[in-house]
Amino acid sequence: MREEVLTLRTPEGIVFDLPLAGPASRVLAWSIDAACLAAAGSVLGAVANAFQLVGGDAVAGFVTVLYFVLQTGYGIVCEWRWRGQTLGKRVLRLRVVDQQGLRLRPHQIVLRNLLRAVDSLPLLYLVGGTSVVLSRRAQRLGDLAAGTVVVRVPRLREPDLDQIQPGKYNSLRAQAHLEARLRRVVTPEEAWLALQALVRRDELEPGARVALFGELADHLRARVPYPPELVEALSDEQYVRNVVDVVLRRREAGPARKKLQARSVEAP
């Protein structure tokens, strides 16, 4: 039976689901990528024709190699640069991820793209398309070999900051220059991760909850060191809560909040 979501459990005990991309969305993403490759190929062909008049068979052989590099290298470079996305996947909000929830590794990207040549046989991705339809996680042969899946990237909603229950007094706001720096250096992804940890804190086992907030607090403390007298009385969880409150809760949206809003409508 085909699965609709990829369920992952982190070492800290957090369980989350990623919706798997279906055949239709993957075909549309592939169509966009194919159009980009066709446009690049036509330019390459025009240049090759101009040089073939003087280079003969040597130029023809060189162009053949360039076509292979273009077809294979496009996916490798894009998925490495954009963390599992090509132009088509970005437009369709799809992403390649490791099927165990681990960081996507270079050899996985290379392997799944090299095997496109097999997936595309005999034409129009018949082998790969059949594998996507029949496999439980909609994986083509390249995905099965590389241990990857393609998921849909949900849009981010405007965060509900009332869920984090900040303290009545947030000591991190005591020094305006450090507060401003905190907003500047903490990325939207870090703020969103911390917010999700706070929202789901009651789902964690006590030991996992302590360990998770300890790691988050240590990471955030290293980003912007505060004077000990302002933070030494805060627990790790309260420190994370105060950081999220500073970064996201403002009268006017700051850089991190604006980036979240720009990515949002619905909704790592």
Protein Blocks (a to p, Z undefined) as FASTA:
>chain_A
ZZfbdcdddfkopacddddddfklmmmmmmmmmmmmmmmmmmmmmmmmmmmmmnmmmlmm
mmmmmmmmmmmmmmmmmmmmngopafklmmnopadddfklpacdfklmmmmmmmmmmmmp
mbehlmmmmmmmmpmnlpafklmmnopacddddddddddfklnopafbdfklmpmklmmm
mmmmmcfklmmmmmmmmmmmmmpcfklmmmmmmmmmmmmmmmmccdfklmmmpcfklmmm
mmmmmmmmcfbdcfklmmmmmmgobeZZ
